[in-house]
Amino acid sequence: GQSLEQPSEVTAVEGAIVQINCTYQTSGFYGLSWYQQHDGGAPTFLSYNALDGLEETGRFSSFLSRSDSYGYLLLQELQMKDSASYFCAVRDSVDYKLSFGAGTTVTVRA
Amino acid sequence: EPEVTQTPSHQVTQMGQEVILRCVPISNHLYFYWYRQILGQKVEFLVSFYNNEISEKSEIFDDQFSVERPDGSNFTLKIRSTKLEDSAMYFCASSEGIAAYNEQFFGPGTRLTVL
């Protein structure tokens, strides 16, 4: 099975940088993804890492270290619209199921 | 931009009743999924579906649940006899392929309330 750990909530001001860490345990690893969810709406895909290193997509970056079973999502130049829940998710290489972490609620204040 | 759609947006039912949740995946996608999210909790995988059969299912997806692709566009989740604990948001998702880099596109969800 899989288990993922991420902080439950983070608060920051506009313009700041937030890092959301995710550690995982999985029987077979096939990639770490990040999803954003506003107010219980549809989760939307943000990024995916299969190999070690940093992937940058605009203001958001995602990092993976497979040896440490660890990744993070970096939110830069925070905007009010970034207030949302962020989930890390791992895809198992055996059954391909996507398992989500409990989510981190990011609150951006003016 | 193509999107996954779900109907109804909100379903209220009595305990023990059957419900069918409907989804229209993105047209060129081959893999379909159902997830549920109990209020305030994480998104949980229920089932994946490919080539007209279930490819994976979780422990949550017991005999009360079934999925079907009745035609070329719809993908349904049936709960045969609903329980109070089935109250949750149910999300349908689809992807082009099964590989991890194949982004899963989620629908807006159906909020199921079992009374």
Boltz contact constraints between the chains, C-beta under 6 A:
constraints:
  - contact:
      token1: [A, 30]
      token2: [B, 100]
      max_distance: 6.0
  - contact:
      token1: [A, 31]
      token2: [B, 100]
      max_distance: 6.0
  - contact:
      token1: [A, 42]
      token2: [B, 106]
      max_distance: 6.0
  - contact:
      token1: [A, 42]
      token2: [B, 108]
      max_distance: 6.0
  - contact:
      token1: [A, 43]
      token2: [B, 106]
      max_distance: 6.0
  - contact:
      token1: [A, 45]
      token2: [B, 103]
      max_distance: 6.0
  - contact:
      token1: [A, 48]
      token2: [B, 101]
      max_distance: 6.0
  - contact:
      token1: [A, 91]
      token2: [B, 100]
      max_distance: 6.0
  - contact:
      token1: [A, 95]
      token2: [B, 56]
      max_distance: 6.0
  - contact:
      token1: [A, 96]
      token2: [B, 98]
      max_distance: 6.0
  - contact:
      token1: [A, 97]
      token2: [B, 45]
      max_distance: 6.0
  - contact:
      token1: [A, 97]
      token2: [B, 56]
      max_distance: 6.0
  - contact:
      token1: [A, 98]
      token2: [B, 45]
      max_distance: 6.0
  - contact:
      token1: [A, 100]
      token2: [B, 42]
      max_distance: 6.0
  - contact:
      token1: [A, 100]
      token2: [B, 43]
      max_distance: 6.0
  - contact:
      token1: [A, 102]
      token2: [B, 42]
      max_distance: 6.0
  - contact:
      token1: [A, 103]
      token2: [B, 42]
      max_distance: 6.0
